[in-house]
C-alpha cells in the first residue's frame, strides 16, 4: 500500500481557510489530514459498506477480528457533521462526487473496537502533531421510551508510532440523549490536544489481540513516524457513529 506522507504533500490553502471558517479546530497548527467518510452518490439502500473503501479498517473484540461484516452500516446517508468540508490527504474516493455521509456501526457487539487508517504518515522529527478532532454520536437511549439503556460508549484517540500502538488516557463520551441517524443534528465535537495528552500502550495484533490496561503507567507519545491513527472504543454500547476525523500539525 502506498502511504501519503506529510513530508511530500502540500495542503491547499483554500482547504485550510474553509476549515477555520466552517468548523474551528482549536488545536494549533494546520489541518494536515481530514477524512469525511462520504457516501457514494449511486449507493443502493440506506447504508453503504464502504469503510474499507475510504482507506479505513475496523478490528473488534479481544481477538481483533476483521472481515467484510466489520464495515457494514458504514457511511450512512442521513447527513454528515459538519457537511461539505473537503477531504485533505485522505483516499481518492473521499473527494469523489458524493452525498454527505459518516461512519455508523450498528452492531450491538461488546468488547473493544478499533477504527483506524494507515493511509497517511507524519514524521514527528520534522512536524509536531498538535491535535486530533472528530464528531461523535452514541445511541444510548431506548428507541421508544428514550430512557437511558447503558453508559455511552467512550472513544479514545489511537496512534501508531513506528510499529507500537497507543491510546489516549482521556476518554470521550457524549452527554446525550443523541441518536446516530442524523449526525448533522446530533453529533458532538471532540478534540484532543497532544501537548497535554498522556498515552497508554495498546496491544493490537490483527486477528490475534486487541486490549489495553487502564491501570498501566501513562507515557508521552514517543518521537518517530506516526504510521497510523484512529479511534478506539474499549466497551461499546449499542450503535456508535463518528465523522470528519482531523489531524493537525505544525512544522518544527
Buried (B, 14 or more C-beta within 10 A) or exposed (E): EEEBBBEEEEBEEEBBEBBEEEBEBEBBBBBBBBBBBBBBEEBEEEBBBBBBBBBBBBBBEEBBBBEEEBBBBBBBBBBBBBBEBBBBBBBEBBEEEBBBBBBBBBBEBEBBBBBBBBBBBBBBEEBBBBBBBBBBBBBBBEEEEEEEEBEBBBBBBBBBBEEEBBBBBBBBBBEBBBBBBBBBEBBBBBBBBBEEBEBBBBBBEEEEBBEBEEEEEBEEBEEBBBBBBBBBBBEBBBBBBBBBBBBBBBEE
